[in-house]
Amino acid sequence: MALTAPVRARRAPAARRPVLAPTPARRDPGRAGPPSARRSTRWVRRPAALGATVLVVGSLLATVAAHAYLTQGQIRLARLQQQVAVQINAHRDLELQVSQLENPAHVVVQAQQQGLGAPSQVGDLPQVPLGTPAAAPATTPTTAPTVSTTPPASSRTTVPEPAPAKTAASPTPTTTTVAPGRAGGTR
C-alpha cells in the first residue's frame, strides 16, 4: 500500500492592498503652533490641575477641622449646661431650707428648745418725738443704789436737727444730744 500525501490546495496569492501615503497629523483648531508649543501648555496645565487639587483637598480639611472645633464647643456647652442645672437644683434646695427655717412656727419651737419662753405680760411703749429731749424718769428714794439713765457726756453723740423750711432767723442748725441706743425710730 502506498501512502499518499494529502493534497493541499494552494491558494492564489492575495491581492495586496495599496499602501497609502501617510496622513498629516490632525491639528486642533484651538492649538496652534508647533508640537513644542503643545508640550509647554501641558506643563502649564499640570501645575494648575495640581493647584486645584490642593485647593479642594485643603478646603475639605479646613471643613473637617471647623466641624471638629464646633463639636468640641458643643460638648463644652453641654457640660456647662449640666453644671448650671445642678447648681440651680442646689439653689432651690437651699431656698426651701431657708423658707422652712424662717417659718415663725419653727422659730418658736427652736426658741422653746433653747429655754426661751413667751412673756406673761406685753406692754407697749409710748411714742417719743425725736425733736424734743425726753424728760428723765422720776425716781423714788429707795434703799437700793440709784442708777442714772443718762449716759456720761463722753458717750453722748450729737445729731444735727434739720433746719425749718424757709426760715432765715436761724443761720446755723441746732444740735440735739442723743443717748446711745435711743437714736433711730420708735419701737
C-alpha positions in Angstrom: 0.0 0.0 0.0 1.2 3.1 -0.9 0.9 6.1 1.2 -0.2 9.1 -0.5 0.3 12.6 0.8 -2.7 14.6 1.5 -3.4 17.0 -1.2 -3.3 20.6 -0.2 -4.9 23.2 -2.3 -2.8 26.1 -3.0 -4.3 29.4 -2.7 -3.7 32.1 -5.0 -1.7 34.9 -3.6 -4.0 37.5 -2.0 -4.2 40.8 -3.6 -2.2 43.2 -1.7 -3.7 46.4 -0.6 -2.1 49.5 -2.0 0.0 51.4 0.5 -1.4 54.9 1.2 0.7 57.9 1.8 0.9 58.9 5.5 -1.8 61.3 6.5 -0.7 64.6 8.0 -1.4 64.9 11.8 -4.7 66.4 12.5 -4.4 69.7 14.2 -6.8 71.0 16.8 -8.1 74.4 15.8 -7.6 75.6 19.4 -4.0 74.5 19.3 -1.8 76.4 17.0 1.8 76.2 16.6 4.5 73.5 16.6 4.5 70.5 18.8 7.0 72.1 21.2 4.3 74.7 21.9 1.9 71.9 22.8 4.3 70.5 25.4 4.6 73.8 27.1 0.8 74.0 27.6 0.9 70.6 29.2 3.4 71.9 31.7 1.1 74.8 32.4 -2.0 72.5 32.8 -0.3 70.2 35.3 0.5 72.8 37.9 -3.0 74.3 37.5 -4.5 70.9 38.0 -2.2 70.2 40.9 -3.1 73.6 42.4 -6.8 72.9 42.0 -6.4 69.5 43.7 -4.5 71.0 46.6 -7.2 73.7 46.9 -10.0 71.2 47.0 -8.2 68.9 49.5 -7.3 71.9 51.7 -10.8 73.2 51.8 -12.1 69.7 52.7 -9.5 69.5 55.5 -10.5 73.0 56.7 -14.1 72.0 56.8 -13.3 68.9 58.8 -11.2 71.0 61.3 -14.0 73.5 61.6 -16.5 70.8 62.3 -14.3 69.2 64.9 -13.9 72.6 66.6 -17.6 73.2 66.5 -18.3 69.7 68.0 -15.8 70.4 70.9 -17.6 73.7 71.6 -21.0 71.8 71.7 -19.6 69.3 74.1 -18.2 72.1 76.4 -21.6 73.8 76.2 -23.4 70.6 77.2 -21.1 70.2 80.2 -21.7 73.8 81.3 -25.5 73.4 80.9 -25.3 70.3 83.1 -23.4 72.2 85.8 -25.8 75.1 85.7 -28.7 72.6 86.1 -27.0 71.1 89.1 -26.4 74.5 90.7 -30.0 75.6 90.1 -31.2 72.5 91.9 -28.9 73.1 94.8 -30.0 76.7 94.9 -33.7 75.7 95.0 -32.9 73.2 97.8 -31.2 75.9 99.8 -34.2 78.3 99.3 -36.6 75.7 100.5 -34.4 75.1 103.6 -34.3 78.9 104.3 -38.1 79.2 104.0 -38.5 76.3 106.4 -36.1 77.8 108.9 -37.6 81.2 108.8 -41.1 79.9 109.4 -42.5 81.5 112.6 -43.7 78.2 114.0 -40.2 76.8 113.5 -38.6 79.8 115.2 -40.9 79.4 118.2 -40.1 75.7 118.6 -36.4 76.4 118.3 -36.6 79.2 121.0 -38.5 77.0 123.4 -35.9 74.2 122.9 -33.2 76.8 123.9 -35.1 77.7 127.1 -36.8 80.9 125.9 -40.4 81.4 126.8 -43.2 83.8 125.9 -43.6 86.8 128.2 -46.5 86.7 130.6 -47.3 90.4 130.0 -46.6 92.6 127.0 -46.7 96.4 127.3 -46.5 99.0 124.5 -44.0 101.8 124.9 -45.2 105.3 124.2 -44.0 107.1 121.1 -41.4 109.7 121.7 -40.8 112.6 119.3 -37.2 112.9 118.2 -37.1 116.6 118.1 -37.5 117.2 121.9 -35.3 115.6 124.5 -37.1 113.1 126.7 -37.7 114.0 130.4 -35.8 112.0 132.9 -38.0 109.5 134.7 -38.9 110.3 138.2 -37.0 108.3 140.8 -38.4 107.4 144.1 -36.0 107.2 147.1 -35.2 103.6 147.9 -32.5 101.9 149.7 -31.2 100.4 146.5 -28.5 102.4 144.8 -29.8 104.7 142.1 -28.9 104.1 138.5 -28.5 107.0 136.2 -30.4 106.7 133.0 -28.3 109.4 131.4 -25.0 108.2 129.9 -21.8 110.1 130.7 -21.0 113.0 128.4 -18.2 111.1 126.7 -20.6 108.6 125.3 -23.1 111.1 124.0 -23.4 111.8 120.3 -24.7 114.9 118.7 -27.1 114.7 115.9 -27.9 117.9 113.9 -31.5 118.7 113.6 -32.8 119.7 110.3 -33.4 123.4 109.9 -37.0 124.5 109.5 -38.0 125.2 105.9 -37.9 128.9 104.7 -36.6 130.3 108.0 -33.9 132.9 107.7 -33.8 133.6 111.5 -31.5 130.8 112.5 -28.5 130.6 110.2 -26.8 127.6 112.0 -28.6 124.3 112.7 -29.2 123.3 116.2 -28.0 120.0 117.7 -29.6 117.6 120.0 -27.8 115.2 122.3 -28.9 111.6 122.0 -28.0 108.8 124.3 -26.7 105.7 122.6 -29.4 103.1 121.9 -32.0 105.9 121.6 -31.1 107.0 118.1 -33.4 105.8 115.4 -37.1 105.4 115.1 -39.7 104.4 117.7 -40.0 100.8 118.9 
